[in-house]
Amino acid sequence: MSATGPGRTPFIAGNWKMNKTVSEAEEFIAALLPRVSSVQGVDVAVCPPYLDLQAMVDSTRGSRVQVYAQNMHHAAEGAFTGEVSAPMLTELGVHGVILGHSERRELFGETDRALQLKVPAALAAGLVPILCVGETEEEREAGDTERKLRHQVQEGLAKVDSGRLGDVVIAYEPIWAIGSGRVATPEQAQEALGFIRALVADRSREQAQRTRVLYGGSVKAENAGELLALPDVDGALVGGASLDPAGFAAIVDAATPA
């Protein structure tokens, strides 16, 4: 059962990464919706590739499942070949967007400076941003976890109005746990998530109590319950396990308030 703080609704988001064609996505959502239709008190989102977004918005309409994109550009339009803007997403009926995922940072050169612009642009467009932060294995072993998190959180939220900090979802993803099968211990996860909430509190204690902080990194049905019970964990950003409707639904069930 989730231990989400007062006023914070648990949130389970499935990041499909570069998986599922439209037909595969349709098959998935048809299997998922009956499994989560009776769930109460949990926000649920799927984050499919761009080409699946319209089909998923159409297929989830009227359900409790929301649809998030995996990235966006900060500008509303312009000469940015291969990019997608917030107005393009909102016109489809997309609810939010993942920003700064470690794969975007490591593989595609996403910078904290770019995220400074993207996070407020998403908020201004009415999208819920999921700002991803996390350290590498080398940084953790060197004792640099807090330094890295402080830099990423402060930079990512730098241009967000203090009164809207609680509208940003922050996902802590230890990079060494993503896709590796390794999971942060409950103590490691709570320590990091508590630190992230404290960083938001440096700007606004009130908003820090509204901020939902998720854990990501090899979350699956078998370990979700233990992670979601931690005091500062408000949900999960799920990778590989979100590609299976039964497994993803089991994680949603684990997040259901008692």
C-alpha positions, 0 to 999 in steps of 0.5 A: 500500500502507498504511504503517500503524504497528506493531499498527494495522490499516488501516481504510477506512470509507465514509460514505454520508451521506443516500444509498441507500434500503434497496433501493439499499443491498442492491444496493450490498452485494451488489456490494461483498462479493465484491470485498472477501471475500478482502482480508486485514489491512484493517478495512472499514466502511460507514456508512449512514443509520439506516433502512438499518442493520438491512438492512446488518447482516443482509446483512454478517453473516459477512463482513469488512464492519462497519456503523457509524452516522452519529451518536448521542445521548449519552443511553441514552434520553429526551425527545430527538425525532429522536435515536437512542441507543447501545443502539438501535444495539448491539441491531441489531448495529452496530459503531461510529458516526461522531461530530462530522462537519463536516456535523453541526457546520456544518449541525446545530449539533453542539458540542465539548461534546456530543462530550465526552459522545458519545465516552465514551458510545459506548465504554461501549456497546461501539461504536467511535467515529470522532471527526471533526476538521478546519479550514475554509479560512479557518482554514487560511489564517489559520494556525489549523489546529493551534489548531483541531485541538488544541481539537477533539481535546482537547475530544472526548477530554476525558472518555475514560479515558486507557487507552481513548484508543487505542480511539477512531478519529480522522478528519482531514477538512479541511473545504475538501476535503470534496465539493470535489474538492480534496485535502490535499497529502501534506505537509499530510495528514501534518503534520495527522495527525502533529499529531493523534497527538502530541495523543493522546500528550500524554495517553498515548504508549502509547495514541497508538501504538494510535490509528488516524488516518484521512484524509477529504476527496475520497478516491478510488481515484485518490489513495488509494494516495498518501495511505495510504502516509503514515506517520501515515495508518491509513486513510480515511473515504471520502465520495462514492467510497464510494457506488460498490462498485467504487471503494470496493473499489479504496480497500480494495485500496489499504489492503491491507498489502504 
